[in-house]
Amino acid sequence: MRLPIIVGNAAVNWTVDSFEKQAWRGMIIQPWQARNPKAKRNVGRALLIMSGSLRRSIRILRTTYGSVTFGSDLAYAAAHNNGVNGMVTVNSFSRNKYGKAKASELNKFTKSGAHRTKSVTYISNTSEVRSFSRNMNLPRRQFMPAEDSDSPIFRADMEAVIRKELEPFFGKL
């Protein structure tokens, strides 16, 4: 049962490496499509990385005696890996409006003897947003193997890991 975990960890590391390389390594290395360079929030930021949660979410999902399944549990991972071009339904959600107020702290005083105050953020209003559809054009930036586009490089790397682990038992394979 140790071999599937070793292969799974190698697969996860290989997939996370795609974020570093900013490219999919299929038959050839295919760099990911660049973002709009004019947007200020895109300056100096790597593709598919805002908080790093997508990259960190890639993990081993299930192992059995002869197989391993790895992937991401984030809802948007498949959209980035496969790309989206068409209508997407956004579920209903609550939108909060925030306000700020000054609040005095108990038993804390300034040098002049006045109560010390701090700014406090609070929810001033909540509104419900109904479900709606929007047209989305998200380019494919593949970072892990999919059924329609396997990678010979990935397969060769995983076979090398398996050979290395089986070598002590069966000799040079």
N, C-alpha and C positions, 0 to 999 in steps of 0.2 A: 504494500500500500504506500510505500515511500516514493516509488517512481512517479506516479501521477502528480504528487505534490511538487516534486522537483521540476517536472516538465511544466506544470502550471505556473510555478514561480518564474521559470525562464520565459514563458509566454507573456506573463504580466510585465516583466522587465523589458521584453522586446517591444511590447505595445507602448509602454510609458516612454521608451526611447524615441518613438515617433514624435512625441511632443518636443523633444530636444532637437531632433533633426528637421522639424517643421515640414515633414514629407511622408508619403506612403511609399514603402518599399515593396512593390509588387513585382511584376516582370522587370520593370525599370524603376528608378527612383523618381517619383512624381511629386514635385514640390506643391504644397497647398496653395490655393489661390489667395493672393494678398487681399487685405482689407482696403477700404477707402483711406488713402493716406491723408486726406484733408481733415478728417475728424480728429479733434484734439485728444480724445480719449484713446486713440489708437497709436499715438506717437510713442515709440520705444517699447511697445507691449508685444509679446509673442502671440501668435495665433492660437485660438481656443483656450487662452489662459487669461482669466480675469481674477479669479480668486484661487484657482488651482484645484477646485473641488472635482472637476471632471477627471483630471489626471489622477487624483488620489482615490477616486471611486473605482478604478479598475482593480479587480481582485479575483481570486478564485471563488467561484460561486458554489461549485459542487464537485466532489471527487468520488469515484467508485473504484473498484479494484482494478479496472482496466481503462478508465477514462477520466478526463478532467474537463470541467467547463469553467471558463473564465469570462468576465465581462464587467459591465457597469450596471448599477441599479438606478442611475439617474434617468429621469424621463427624457431629457434632451440629448442624451448620448447618442441614441440611434439617429436622431435628426442630423447631428453633426457628422456622424460616420457615414451615413448614406446620402445626405443632402435632401432638401425639400424644395419642390417647385410646384406650388399650387395652393389651394385653399386649406386653411388650418382652423379648427374650432378652438376657441379659447373658452374654458369653463368659467362659470360665474364665480365672483370673488368679492371680498369686502375691501373697500379702500378707506384707509384712515387719513384724516386731516389732523395735523399736529399743530399745537400752539405752544407758546413759551410764556412763563410767568416767573416773577421773582418770589422766592420763598425765604423767610428768615430761618436761620438755624438756631436751635435752642442752645443756650449757655455758651454761645460763641459771639464775641464782640470784636469790633475794630479797635484801633488804638485810641480813637476819639470816644469810645464808649457806646457807639451805636450797634444795633444788632447786625451781625454779618448776614448777608443775603447771597443766595446763589440762584442761578437760572435753572429752571426745571422745565422739561419738555413733557407735555401731556397730550392725550388724544382728545381733540376738541369736537370732532364730528366723525361719524362713520356712515358710509354710503354703500349700498349694494350695487355692483356692476353686473348686468345681465350677461349671459353667454352670448358670444358673437363670433363671426368668422372673419378671417383676414387673409389676404393673399401674401404668401411668404415665399421668398426666393433665397434659400440658404445653400451656398455651394457645398459640394461634397468635399469634406476634408477628412479622408479616411485615416484612422489611427489604429484600427484593429481589423483582423480578417473578417470578412463577411462571406455568406454563401455564394454570392454572385462574383466575388473577386478575391480569390485565394492568392496567396503570395508564395512563389517558389522559394524565395529567400527565407521566409518564415518557416516553411516546411523543412528546408535544409538545416536551419539553425536548431529546430526542435529534434530532428533526426540525429544531429551531432550530440545534443544533450543526452538523448537516449543511449546512443552508442557509448558515450563516456561513462554512463552509469552502469551499463551492462558489461563493460570490458573486464572488470575484476572477476566476473562469474563465468564468462564465455571466452575470454581472450579477445584478441583483436578481431573486430567485426568488419 
